[in-house]
Amino acid sequence: MKGEIKIMEWDFSIIPEYFTFFLPAAFMTIQVTFYGILIGVILGLLFSLMRISKYKILNYPAKFYIWLIRGTPLLLQIIFIYNGLVNIISLDKLPSAFIALGIHNGAYIAEIFRGSIQSVNRGQKEAGISLGMTQWQVMRRIILPQAFKSAVPPLSNQFIIALKDSSLASAAAVPELLLKAKQMASSNYRYMEMLTIAAIYYLIMTSILTFVANMIEKRLKVSDHRV
């Protein structure tokens, strides 16, 4: 009949046919996640040390950064950096995605590091100082190694979140998995099938990341028992 809407049936048997087409997008997702985490860890460590500093000139900017980033959506941050800062500096889509994800992850990682650092027994700091160490030597040799161990579980969760959050880089036209799924679906009208392929890739990557994180946690527990 005229004006009748034809509903296309799902056909998941085509998934193997299109699966390898998503490989470049999967590698792009890994790249975006890697640099987003790398920048986030650097910023997180820096701002966590600023956050616990007794100097207000360091403490207040760190508090403001964490408050601002945790209080606004990641999608808004990506769009703001990609579109809003072009009038100030010229940023390509890939660097803007790296920076946005790094800044976003940094705020959460900073709080993870802060909690881990503050969980280390204060007596160990006092013992290090009594042995003649400086504040920085105590932090580097005694506090941080223990803090990193206790930070592994929450960091693992944050890294998995960062991997899934990388899908929002499609807002900056980064050719990652979600954007690839949308582009493929717009050409073959197989939206559910293409989104399913993207979901499978995400599940594979998050499962591998979870497995590696669990192995690291087990190794750290074994080393603690030996000590």
N, C-alpha and C positions, 0 to 999 in steps of 0.2 A: 504494500500500500504506500501511497505517496505520503511523505513526511514521517514514515516509520523509521525508528532508530534501530540500527543493527548492532547488537551487542556481540563483540568478539569473544569467543570462548578462550579460556586459558589453555595454553599448550606448553607444559613444562618440559616436554620431550625435546624442545629446541635449546634447552639450557647448555648441553654439551657443545652444541654448534657455535654458540656465542661466547662460551666461557673464556677462551683464550684471548678474545678481543679486549678483555678487561685487564690483561696483564700489565700493559703500560700504565694504566690508571692505578693499579694496585701498587706498583713501584713508586708512583708519584705520591700516593697516600703514605707509604712508608717514609719517603723523603721528607714530606711535610711534617709528619709526626716526629721524626728523628730530630730535625732542627728546632721544632717547637719545644720538644723536651730539653734539648741541649741548652737553648737560650733560657728556658724556664728554670733549669737547675742552677745555672750561673746567677740569674737574677734572684732566685729563691734563696740561695746561700748568702748572697750579698745583703738582701733586705732582711733576712732573718737575723743576721749579726747587727744590722742597724736597728732592728726592732727591739733587741734586748739590750741595746746600748743605754748607758745612763746619761748620755749626752742628748739633750733635746734636739739639737741641730741635726742629729742623725735619726733619732727616734720618731719625731713627728712626720718627716717626709715618708718614712717606711710605713707608718700607720695610715697615712693618707693614700699611698699607692695601693695598699692591701684593701682598704675600705672602698676605694674607687673601682678597682678591677672586680672585686668580689660582689659589688653592688650593681654591676651593669652586665647585660648579656654578652656572651662571646660574639654572637652574630653582629651586634651593634659595634663592638670593638673592631671587628674585621672590616666592616663597611666604613667605619670612621677612618681607619688608617688607610684603606685602599682608595676611598673616594674623598675623604675630608682633608687629608694631608697633601694631596697632589698640588694644591696651591702654594704649599710651603716648600716641599721637596718632591722630587720625581721618584716615585716608587713603582717598580714593576709588580705584576700580580703575585709572583712567587715570593720575592722578599717581603712583600706586605703581609702575606699569609704567615711566613716564618715569624715575623716580628709580632704580629697580633697574637698568634698562638703562644709564642714564647712569653710575652708580657702577661697573658692570661694565666698560663701555667705557673709562672713565677710567683704570682700572688698566693696561690694555693700551696705551692711547694715551700714558700717562705714560712707559712704557718706550720707546715709539717716539720721543717727543720727547727723552728723556734720551740715547738713542743718537745722535740727530741733532745735538744740541747738543754732545756730547762729540766728535763727528767733525770739528767745525770746528777748523781749525788754531789751536793755542794762541798762536802768534805774532801773530795778528790781535788777540787780546785784549790782549796786551802792547803792541802798536802803538797801540791805542785809548787805553789808559791813559797811554802816553807823550805822547799829544797833549792830555792834560788831561781826558779823559772820566772820569766816575765808572763804577763797576762796573755800575750799572743802565743807564747810557747805552750802554756797550759791548755789554751783553746785548741791549738793545732795537734799537740801530741797526746793529750788526755781526753778532752771533752769531745772533740769532733769525731774521732774514731768510734767512740761508744754511741754517739748520737746518730751516726750514719747507720749503725747496725739496727738500732731501734726504729729508724725511719724507713727501713726497707719495706715492711708491709703496707703502710699508707702511701709510700711512693709508688709501689707497684700498682695500687688502685688508681692513683692519679695518672700514671702512664697509660693505663688501659682507657681511662676517660679521655686522655689526650688523643689517643688513636681514634676513638669514636668521634671526638670533637673535630677532627681533621676534615670530616665531611662538610663542615660549615665553610671550608675554604672555597667551596663551589661558588659562594657569594662573591668571591674575588676572581671568578673565572679560572680558577686553578683546575686543570683537568684531572681531578682525582676520581675516586670510584663513583660517588653519588652523581657528579656532573656527567660522567661517562654513561651511567645508567639512564639519566634523563635524555641525553643526546641520542642514544641508541633507541630508546622508546619513542622519541619523537619521529624517528625515521621508519620504524617497523610497527609502531602502535602496540607493542607488547610490553606494556608498562609493568605488569606484575612479574613477568618473566625476567625482565632486565633488572628490576629492583631485587628480585630473589637472588640473582647472580651476585649483585653487589653485597647483599646480606651474607651470602656464603663466604665471600672473600673476607668480610669483616670478622665473621665467626672464626675463620681459620687463623687470621692474624691475632685476634684477641686470645684465642686458645693457646697459640704458641707463646705469646707474651706472658700469659698466666702460668704456663708450664715452667718457663725460664725463671719467673719470679718465685715460684714455689720451690724450685731447685736451689735458688740462692738462699732462701729463708731456711731450708733444711741444712745447708752447708754451714750457715751462720750458727744455727742451733747446735750442730755437732761441735763446732769450734768452741762455743761457750761451755759445753759439757767437758771438753778436754781441759779447758782452763780451770 
